[in-house]
Amino acid sequence: MPHPPGEAAIHAEGLVKHFGDVKAVDGLDLTVPYGTVYGLLGPNGAGKTTTVRILATLLKADAGSTTVAGIDVAAKPDAVRHEIGLTGQYAAVDEYLTGRENLDMIGRLYHLPKAYVKNRADELLERFSLTDAADRPAKTYSGGMRRRLDLSASLMGNPKILFLDEPTTGLDPRSRLQMWEVITDLVADGTTVLLTTQYLEEADQLAEQIVVIDKGRVIAKGTSDELKTQVGGDRLEIVVSPGTDLEAASGAVRAVSDGEVLVDADTRTLRSPVSGGSTVLVEAVRALDAAGVKVDDLALRRPTLDDVFLTLTGHAAEEEPAPSATATGRRRGRAKKEA
């Protein structure tokens, strides 16, 4: 069904949430278009998970307005729940049930027709490469399989909008790549995804738009390339030979630099923002040669999302604290309420 022109899948304005004296979300604004992956990035404690829980009706905001699928979250939470799916940071599956039984349980909690539940479960098990393990207890599954089963459960009701809160936390590189493929396929089929992640390359790979938040506030937004541009142009990286005078090397780099020269004495590496493209490499070599500095390696690279985090927040991206057992269990309790 077509969406009303101009309507956002998710819209939040002036969102505020306190936990005692701590302001977890502080006037946050967010607009997520339909049919996209929207990345929500920030350091530990930035408010990412709290924001998702408010939008997914698990928490009530203290102030601000939010709509999901055009529905007021505060006024009609039950209606919102019929439009969304949620996968938290850790797989919330019943390990004593089989994969198929887990999906059947979620279908019954939603009061979905029995025939639909069976067909939908078969479809999802095949889609997520779980058919061969469908009748094994979930406790025998690998971490990647549990995450895929958890995502399958969140899709039982065929939601328009999916909240993925650090969906690849704890996965090995191969399982992470498989999950990326699944997310890409979901969006290609028309699902809207709000993704929080601690993996910067994940946002770079998946998200069409990215919002960086710190201390509950939006501090930057745009595409991956736009955010990198905000940090500055190219980065000059130089590894000098052992025994090199790092002070002399730093002085030579400053001659071609557009900003601060960062020196890592342990790795003998110097980094600095530069402009002018590849011509700056020639200038750097001349300056270093004139200073008598021997170079082991020299390269020019674009800034990464790591640079974005460090520049905008002063922190590296970190994993948020694990939710309590009560919080983890609340997801299944929500399914009962939806039913």
N, C-alpha and C positions, 0 to 999 in steps of 0.2 A: 504494500500500500504506500503511495507516495506521501512524503512528509510535507506539511504546510511550508510554503516558501519562506525562507528566512528563519525557520524555527530551529533552534539548536537541540541536539540530543541531550546535552547536559548544560545547564546554566546556573552559575552561583554568583551572587552579588553581595559583597560586604559580609562574608561568612565569618562568624566568630564562635569559638568554643574555648571555655575555661575548664581546667581541672584544678580546683582550689585556686591558689595564687598563680598558677601557670596558665598562660594564654597559649594554647596549642595551635589555634588558628586565629589569625588577627586581621580581619577585614579582607579575606581572600576573594578575588574575582576570577571566574573561570567560564569559558565558553567553548564547548566541544561540538564541532559539526558532526552531522550524521555520516556514517560510512568511513570513518578515519580511525587511525590509532593515535591517541593523544597521550604524550608522555608527561608524567608528573615526577620531577626529579628534585632532590634536595638532600642535604646531609642528615645524619642521625638526629632524630628529634625535630625535624623541620615541620612536621604536621601532615605528611603525606597520608599515612594510614588513617589518621583522625578525619581528614577530608573525605576519604573514600567511605568510611563508616557512616558519616553524615549523609552523603549522597545515596548510599545504599540503605538508608532508613534504620541503621543499627544504633545511631546516636542522634539526639536532638541538638540542633545548633542553639546557641544562646542568643544569637542575633544574625540578621541577614536573611536573604531569600534564596531558595533553590528550586529548580524545576528539573525533572528528568523525564524525557519523552513528552515534554509539554505539560507534565503533571506537577502540581505543587507538592513537594516532598513532605512539608510539615502538615498540610491540610489533608492529603490523601495518600498516606504511606502504603496502605494496602494495594491501591491501584498501581503505585510505582513498582511494587514487588512483583507484579505480574509482567512487568516489562523488562526486568533486569536479571542478570546472573552475576554471581560473585565467587571468585576464587581468592582465598586469603593467602597469607605468606606461607602457610604450612598446610599440607594436604589434610583435609578434614573428611577422611573416609573411615568407615567402620571396618577395622582390620579382620574381624571375625566373620564378616559376610564376604561372599564372592563378589567379583566385579559386577556381574549381572545383578546380584541381589542388592548391591548398593544403589544401582541405577533404578531398580524396581522400587526400592524404598522411597527414593526421592520422588518418583512419579506418583506413588500413592499419597505421599504427603501433599503433593500439589492437587490431589483429587483428579488426576488425568485419567481418561478412559483406559481400561486394561489393554485393549488391543493397540492403542497408540503407544502406551508405555513399552510394550514388548517390541514393537517395530522400531521405536525411537532408540531403545537400548541397543538393539542389534545394529542399527545404523551408526550409533556413536562408538560402539565397541570396534566396529570395522574401521571407522574413520580414524580412530586413535590407535590402531594396531594393537588392540587388546582382545581380539576374538579368541585367539588360542589360549589366553589366560582367563577368559570370562568366567569359568566355573571353578577357578581356584580362589581360596581365601585371599583377601587383599594383603594380609600380613606376609604372604610369600612374594609380594611384588617388590621390584626395585624402586628406588626413589623416583626415577623418571616415570615409571609405570603408575605409581600412586598419584603423581602430579597430573598425568593424563586422565586418570580415572576421576580425579577431583574436578578437572575442567569439564569432563563429560557430564558429571552430575550437575554442574552449573548451567549446562546447555539443554537439560532435559525439557524444559519448558519453551525451548526455541526463543530465547530472549532477543530483543532488538539491541540491547545495550549490555555490555559485559565489563565488569570491573575486575581487573587483574592486579592484585596487590603483590608485587614481587613474585611473579609466578615461577621464576626459574631459580629461586633461592635454594642453595644446597645441591643443585644438579651438576653432574659432570658435563664437560664441554659438548659431548655428543648428544646427551639428552636435552641440553639447552638449545642446540641447533634444531633438534626435532620440534621442540616447543615453538621456536620462532616460525618454523614452517607452518605449524598448526594455526598460529595467530594470523599469519599472512593470509592463509586460506579462508579463515573466518571473515576477515575484513573484505576479501574478494567476493564473499557471498552476501555482503551487505551488513554485517554486524559492526556496531560502533564499539570501540575498545578504549577504556581509560586505563592506562598502564602506569603503575608505579614500579620503579626499578632501582636497584643499587648498582646495576651493571651499566656503565656508560656506553659501552659498545652496543648494548641492547637497544637503548634509546636511539642511538645513531642508526642502527639497522632497521628498526621497526616504525618509529614515531614520525608522523608527517609534521606535527607541531609539538613543541616541547615547552613546558612551563617549569622554570626553576623557582623553588620556594625555599625560604630560610626563615626560621622562627615564625612560621605561619603566614608569611607574606610572600606575594609574588615579587621576585626581584629581577626577573628577565623572562622573556618568552620569544618564540620564533621557531624557524626551522633549525635543524642542526647547523647548517652552513651560516645562517644569520647569527646564531649564538657565537659561533667560532669567530665571526667577523667582529662582534662586539668586544671580544677579548683582544683583538689586534690582528695584525697581518701574519706573515710567516715567522717561523722560529729558526734561528741559526743554532745548530748544535755542533760543538767541537769537542773531540777527545784528544787531549795532548799527550805526548810521550812521557813515560816515567822520568822523574827528576826535573821536569819542566818548571820554570818559575811561573806559578799561577798568577802572580801579580802582574807580571809582564804580559802574559797571555790575555788577562782581563783588560789591560790597557789597550792592547791591539784590537780586541773585539769591540771595545767602546767606540773606537774610531769609525766603525760601520754600523753601530747599534742605534736603534730608535728608543731605547729604554734601558732598564736595569739589566746588568749582566749577572746572572746567577751562577755561582761556582760551587761544584760538588767536588771537594778535595779527595774524597774516597775513590771516586770513579774517574777523577781528572777530567770532568766534563764541564763545559761552559755553555750556557744557554742564554739567548737574548732575542727580543723581538727585532725584526728587520723589515725593510721594504726594498722594492726594486727588483724582486724576482731573482732569477739565476745570476744576474750581474753582481749581486752582493757577494756571491761565492768567490768570484775573482778578486773583488776588493778585499775580502777577508783574508784570502791567501797571501796577497801582497802585504797587508798590514802585519800578519803573523810572521811572514818571512823577514820583514824589515826589523821586527822585534827579536828575531832569532829564536822563534818558537817552533819546535818540531811537532807536527800534527800526525796522529794515528788515524783519525777519522773526522770527516767534515760533512755535514748534511743540512739541507733546508727542508723543513716540513711545515705543513699546515697545523694550526693549533687543534688540539683534540678537545672532546668534552671534559676530559680531566682538567685541562687548562681552564675551561669555562667554570667548573666547580671551584677550583682553587682561587681563581681571580674574583668571582662574584661572591663567594661565601667565606672564603678563607679556610675552608675545610675540604678534605677529601670526601667523596661519597662513601657512606658507611651504611651497613645494614642496621635497620631499626631493631629495638629490642623485641624478642619473641613475645607473642601475646600469651596471656595467662590461659590456663585450662578453661576458665570460665568464659573468656572472650572467644576462644576457639570453638567451644561448644555452642556458643550463641548463634553461630551460622546455621547449625542444624535446627536450633529452636526457632529461628526465623522461618525456616521452611514449613514448620508446623503451623506457624501463624498465618503464613500465606495460604495454606490449605483451608 
